[in-house]
Amino acid sequence: RTEEYFGKELELQIKGAEKPSMWGLVVVQLLVLPYTLSKLLLWSVWWFWRYRVQKASYSWNDACYLTQRSLRVPLEAWRNTDESTKEDLVLRRLWKTLNMENYIAEQRKEMKRRR
């Protein structure tokens, strides 16, 4: 009886949910678009003001962001990287072109040495 009861209860719960339609998803995205764009614009203005106009030094999180972007590492992979490696990469300032070129050259030498 308990299996029968839970089976019927489960069927009731499943029937209550419906699969979202493509049109519904598009409408929701269009409704959220102004908020998303304004948030992106505010972030861009804040970044420009702080680091281009005021010439402030990068905070740790912003330096991590720049390093992750310059290495083209996915966010999840960056989060899973150990802290000592992150610190080493951030301290190298890889978002600067010359530093990145030197780092890539070092990595190539290391790969050739391993072979």
N, C-alpha and C positions, 0 to 999 in steps of 0.2 A: 504493500500500500504506500509506503513512504517513497519508493521509486516512482510509482505512478503519480503521486502528489507533486514531487519535485519536477517530474517530466512535464506535467501540465503547467506548473508555475513557470518553468523555463520557456515554454512555448508562448505564454502570455507576454513575457518580457521581450522576447525576440520580435513578436508581431507589433509591439509598440514603437519600434524604431523603423525608420524608412531610409532607403538609400538616397543620398543627396543627388540632386540633378545638376547637370553641367550649368544650366541657366542660373540656378540658385547660387552656385559658387561664383559665377561671374558677377552677379548682382552684388554679392557680399564684398567681393574684391573691389568693385567700383565704389561702393559706399565707404570702404576703408582707405581708398586711394588718397583723398585729400589729407587725411591724418598722416599717412605714411610719407607723402611728399613734403608736408610741412615739417615733420620731424627730421627728415633728411636735410632739408634746407637749413634748419636751425643748427643742426650738428655741423654742417659744412661752414656756416658763418662763424660759429664758435671756434672751430678748428683754425680757420683762416685768421681770425682776430687774435687768438692766443699765440699761435706759432709763427705767423708771418708778420703781423703788425707789431705785436709786443715782443717778439723774438724770445719767448719763454723757452726754457729747456723742457724736453719731453718728460712727461711723468712715466713711471714704470709701465703702467698699462698701455699708454700710447706708444711707448717704445716697443713693447711686445707686439702691439698691433702692426706697427710699421715693419718690424722684422718678419712677422708671419706673412704679411702681404708681399714683401720683397722676395721671400723664399718660395712664395706660391704654395704654402702648406695649408691644407684644409684646417678649419677651425678645430675640428674634433681631434685631428692628429696633433695639432699644437697643444691642445689641452692635455693630451696623453704623454707629451714629452716631459722628461724629468726636469726638475727645477735647475739643476746645475748646468744642463745643456742649454736651457732657455737663457740662463744668466750669461753664459759664454757667448751665445749668439747675439743677445741684445747689446752686450758690452762691445762687440765688434762693430756696431752701428752699420749693419748691412743695408739699411735703406739708402745709404749714400753709395753712389755708383762706383767710385773707386774702391771702397771697402768691399763691395759685393764682388767686383772683378777679382780682387786679391783672394777672397774667400773661395771663389770658384776655381781659381788657379791652384790654391792649396789642396782643394778636394781632388782635383785631377791628378796632382802629383802623388797624393796619398793612394789613389786608386791604382796608378801605375806601379807604385812601390809594392802594393799588395799582390800584384800579379806576378 
